[in-house]
Each structure stands twice: as C-alpha cells, then as structure tokens.
Amino acid sequence: MSRSITSRRLALNLIGFWLVWLIVQIVLNVPVENHLAGWPQELILDAIKLFVWLGAGAWFLHQAAPSDLYLANRDQWRPNWRFIPGYLVLALVIVYLIGQFILAHHGLRISHSFRPEFWGRYFLVVGISEEFVFRGYFLNVLLTRYSLATANTIQALAFASLHIPRYLTTVPAMSPMAWISNLVSVAALGALFGWLYARSKSLWPGIVVHMTWDILVTLFA
C-alpha cells in the first residue's frame, strides 16, 4: 500500500469520525443532557462514548494492514511497568494540577459542580476511549511514516479538533478565548500522551495520565 493511499485513508477516517461525533453530539448527547440527570444521564452518555469511540477504533485497526502499524493492537495493550518516565510524568501532572488549584482557590476544595457519577466518565471512559482512537490508531499508523515529532504533532492537532463538536454544542456558548485556551491545552496534552505512547510502546501510561488529569480537573477546578 502506497504512502499516499494510506495518508488519504487516514484523513478520510479522521474527517468521517469528526462528522459522526458531531452528529452523535447533536442527536444523542445534547438531548440526553437536557432531559436526564444523575446516574441515568451518566450511564447513557458513557455507553454512547464507549460504543462510538471503541467501535471506531476497532474498525479502523481492523482495516489497517500489519505493515501500517507501529504496534500490533494486542501489543499496545500490554502494560510497560518498567517505563520510569511514565511514573515521573504522572507525579508531575498531579503536583502541577494540585498546585494550580491551591493557588487559584487559596486552598484545595472540591468543585461545587462535581458529581460522584463523574468518576465513571472522567476517570474511566474518556481516557480509555480517546487513547485507543488517537494513540492506538492514528498515532500508531503515523509513526510508521513520519518521525515522532511530525507524527505526534499531527495526531495532537487531530485530537484537539475532535473536541470541537463538544464545544459547538455547549450551552451557553463558549467565548473565543475559551475556545483558543481549551484547544491549545488539549493539543499539548495530546502531544504528551502521544510521547508516552511512542516511548513506552503501550497505551497504558497515556491512559493513566489522561484519566488522572481529567478527574483532578473535574474534581477541583
């Protein structure tokens, strides 16, 4: 398979997935958020996220030839317990976020908007599903064709773009500065998760750091 065909397929997969997620956000997620609350809302949103994202990732990988992948799907799910940088990054993320929350709020307090059911979405569902699609598929393929720096930049920007459907359907609408700040932050985090994936040759360091970031931000921001 030529490089141009693979690049075209990657682009089409990304655009198609972006459109599907926008439609899901409008047709399913927004009505669920508007008409349900508590655990029913959370469980349905979690099920939708898992079905769409894990299903897409599995389908993309099923279509890919072994030569298109940096890591076989089975191999990338193996933990790499000896990857010391993963522990260091996790510790730095925790210290950084806790420090930011203490400075911002003059102490550490749980956000008034936090709900116990958020533990499922932000500590389990989002980290696993998003890492599987963007690091487990997109970066996995890109690493066989480009340098780590180039591949990681492409997937990080793509990762940020997949947050736009959520921002488009947020009520009240986000300000332009909030859009820019969020997209820059998400792209930077996507690059960090991508680096962890490429260096550890495992999805798990990125998943753990991703889940930790999301739940701490949700819990204390």
VMD Tcl script that draws the C-alpha trace (Angstrom):
set ca {
  {0.00 0.00 0.00}
  {1.47 3.35 -1.02}
  {2.04 6.17 1.40}
  {-0.36 8.48 -0.45}
  {-3.23 5.99 -0.23}
  {-2.63 5.44 3.48}
  {-2.46 9.18 4.14}
  {-5.72 9.68 2.25}
  {-7.38 6.92 4.22}
  {-6.17 8.42 7.49}
  {-7.55 11.82 6.51}
  {-10.89 10.33 5.45}
  {-11.12 8.32 8.67}
  {-10.47 11.44 10.73}
  {-12.99 13.58 8.82}
  {-15.60 10.83 8.89}
  {-15.12 10.24 12.59}
  {-15.29 14.01 13.27}
  {-18.62 14.24 11.44}
  {-20.03 11.15 13.14}
  {-19.11 12.52 16.56}
  {-20.68 15.89 15.73}
  {-23.91 14.15 14.70}
  {-23.86 11.97 17.82}
  {-23.30 15.05 19.95}
  {-26.27 16.87 18.39}
  {-28.69 13.96 18.02}
  {-27.92 11.92 21.14}
  {-25.70 13.59 23.73}
  {-27.34 17.01 23.88}
  {-30.89 15.58 24.26}
  {-29.66 13.17 26.96}
  {-28.04 16.06 28.83}
  {-31.19 18.17 28.52}
  {-33.74 15.53 29.54}
  {-31.94 13.30 32.01}
  {-29.90 13.86 35.15}
  {-27.79 11.93 37.64}
  {-26.80 8.33 37.05}
  {-29.25 7.67 34.15}
  {-27.71 10.56 32.22}
  {-24.18 9.49 33.09}
  {-24.61 5.83 32.18}
  {-26.21 6.62 28.81}
  {-23.52 9.16 27.92}
  {-20.84 6.67 28.95}
  {-22.41 3.93 26.84}
  {-22.60 6.23 23.81}
  {-18.96 7.30 24.19}
  {-17.71 3.74 24.57}
  {-19.76 2.41 21.67}
  {-18.81 5.16 19.23}
  {-15.14 5.58 20.14}
  {-14.15 1.99 20.87}
  {-16.18 0.82 17.89}
  {-14.46 3.31 15.59}
  {-11.01 2.45 16.91}
  {-11.61 -1.27 16.49}
  {-12.93 -0.76 12.94}
  {-10.01 1.43 11.93}
  {-7.49 -1.10 13.23}
  {-9.36 -3.95 11.57}
  {-8.95 -2.21 8.22}
  {-5.23 -1.48 8.72}
  {-2.61 -3.86 7.37}
  {0.03 -5.08 9.85}
  {2.68 -3.13 7.94}
  {0.69 0.08 8.52}
  {1.01 -0.19 12.30}
  {3.84 0.81 14.59}
  {2.44 -1.61 17.19}
  {0.01 -4.50 16.78}
  {-3.23 -3.94 18.66}
  {-2.51 -6.80 21.06}
  {0.99 -5.48 21.79}
  {-0.09 -1.92 22.54}
  {-2.43 -3.09 25.32}
  {0.39 -4.72 27.27}
  {1.43 -2.68 30.34}
  {5.02 -1.47 30.49}
  {5.70 -1.40 34.21}
  {9.40 -0.57 33.69}
  {8.72 2.69 31.86}
  {10.02 5.08 34.52}
  {9.21 8.33 32.62}
  {5.54 7.39 32.87}
  {5.67 7.50 36.66}
  {7.57 10.78 36.58}
  {5.07 12.40 34.22}
  {2.17 11.18 36.38}
  {3.78 12.66 39.51}
  {4.49 15.97 37.76}
  {0.90 16.19 36.49}
  {-0.50 15.62 39.98}
  {1.84 18.15 41.59}
  {1.21 20.72 38.84}
  {-2.58 20.48 38.97}
  {-2.83 20.41 42.76}
  {-0.52 23.42 42.92}
  {-2.62 25.29 40.35}
  {-5.84 24.58 42.23}
  {-4.38 25.65 45.58}
  {-3.10 28.93 44.10}
  {-6.35 29.63 42.26}
  {-8.69 28.88 45.17}
  {-6.40 29.64 48.12}
  {-6.72 26.05 49.17}
  {-7.86 22.69 47.88}
  {-11.60 22.26 47.66}
  {-13.93 20.02 45.70}
  {-15.76 21.87 42.94}
  {-19.42 22.61 43.65}
  {-20.31 21.21 40.20}
  {-18.65 17.83 40.79}
  {-20.94 14.80 40.99}
  {-19.96 11.26 42.08}
  {-21.06 9.82 38.74}
  {-18.28 11.82 37.05}
  {-15.82 9.19 38.27}
  {-17.07 6.87 35.53}
  {-16.89 9.31 32.64}
  {-13.73 11.21 33.51}
  {-11.72 8.55 35.28}
  {-12.53 5.55 33.10}
  {-14.45 6.10 29.90}
  {-12.78 9.16 28.35}
  {-9.18 8.12 28.99}
  {-9.55 4.63 27.57}
  {-11.71 5.51 24.56}
  {-9.75 8.58 23.45}
  {-6.34 6.98 23.90}
  {-7.45 3.95 21.91}
  {-8.57 6.01 18.91}
  {-5.90 8.70 18.78}
  {-2.80 7.00 20.11}
  {-3.83 3.40 19.43}
  {-4.85 4.06 15.84}
  {-3.95 7.47 14.40}
  {-0.52 7.85 16.03}
  {0.08 4.13 15.63}
  {-0.20 4.48 11.85}
  {1.55 7.85 11.61}
  {4.65 6.54 13.41}
  {5.33 4.12 10.56}
  {5.51 7.01 8.08}
  {6.87 10.05 9.89}
  {9.28 10.99 12.64}
  {7.95 11.04 16.20}
  {7.86 14.84 16.22}
  {5.85 15.07 13.00}
  {3.53 12.16 13.75}
  {2.89 13.41 17.27}
  {2.12 16.93 16.10}
  {-0.38 15.69 13.51}
  {-2.24 13.44 15.92}
  {-2.22 16.08 18.69}
  {-3.87 18.62 16.38}
  {-6.36 15.98 15.22}
  {-7.07 15.12 18.86}
  {-7.80 18.79 19.63}
  {-10.11 19.03 16.62}
  {-12.29 16.19 17.94}
  {-13.18 18.36 20.92}
  {-14.77 20.97 18.66}
  {-18.12 19.10 18.31}
  {-18.46 19.29 22.09}
  {-17.60 22.98 22.16}
  {-20.06 23.71 19.34}
  {-22.92 22.21 21.33}
  {-22.02 23.71 24.71}
  {-24.71 25.95 26.19}
  {-24.12 28.76 26.98}
  {-21.69 29.18 24.09}
  {-18.00 29.35 24.94}
  {-16.12 32.61 24.40}
  {-13.44 32.83 21.67}
  {-10.72 32.96 24.32}
  {-12.12 29.83 25.99}
  {-12.06 28.07 22.61}
  {-8.44 29.01 21.99}
  {-7.31 28.17 25.52}
  {-9.05 24.80 25.53}
  {-7.82 23.78 22.08}
  {-4.22 24.72 22.88}
  {-4.37 22.82 26.18}
  {-5.91 19.73 24.56}
  {-3.34 19.73 21.75}
  {-0.49 19.99 24.28}
  {-1.93 17.13 26.31}
  {-2.42 15.09 23.15}
  {1.27 15.55 22.36}
  {2.20 14.44 25.88}
  {0.01 11.33 25.65}
  {1.46 10.62 22.23}
  {5.02 10.85 23.53}
  {4.18 8.45 26.37}
  {2.69 6.01 23.88}
  {5.60 6.10 21.45}
  {8.29 5.81 24.12}
  {6.61 3.16 26.26}
  {5.13 1.19 23.34}
  {2.00 0.82 25.43}
  {-1.36 2.59 25.70}
  {-1.41 2.40 29.49}
  {0.92 5.26 30.53}
  {-1.13 7.67 28.42}
  {-4.40 6.24 29.70}
  {-3.38 6.61 33.34}
  {-2.07 10.17 32.93}
  {-5.12 11.11 30.82}
  {-7.56 9.77 33.41}
  {-5.68 11.43 36.25}
  {-5.70 14.82 34.52}
  {-9.42 14.64 33.71}
  {-10.60 13.56 37.13}
  {-8.44 16.08 39.02}
  {-9.63 18.92 36.79}
  {-13.23 17.81 37.21}
  {-12.85 17.30 40.95}
  {-11.05 20.50 41.93}
  {-11.32 23.07 39.13}
}
mol new
graphics top color blue
foreach p $ca { graphics top sphere $p radius 0.5 }
foreach p [lrange $ca 0 end-1] q [lrange $ca 1 end] { graphics top cylinder $p $q radius 0.2 }
display resetview
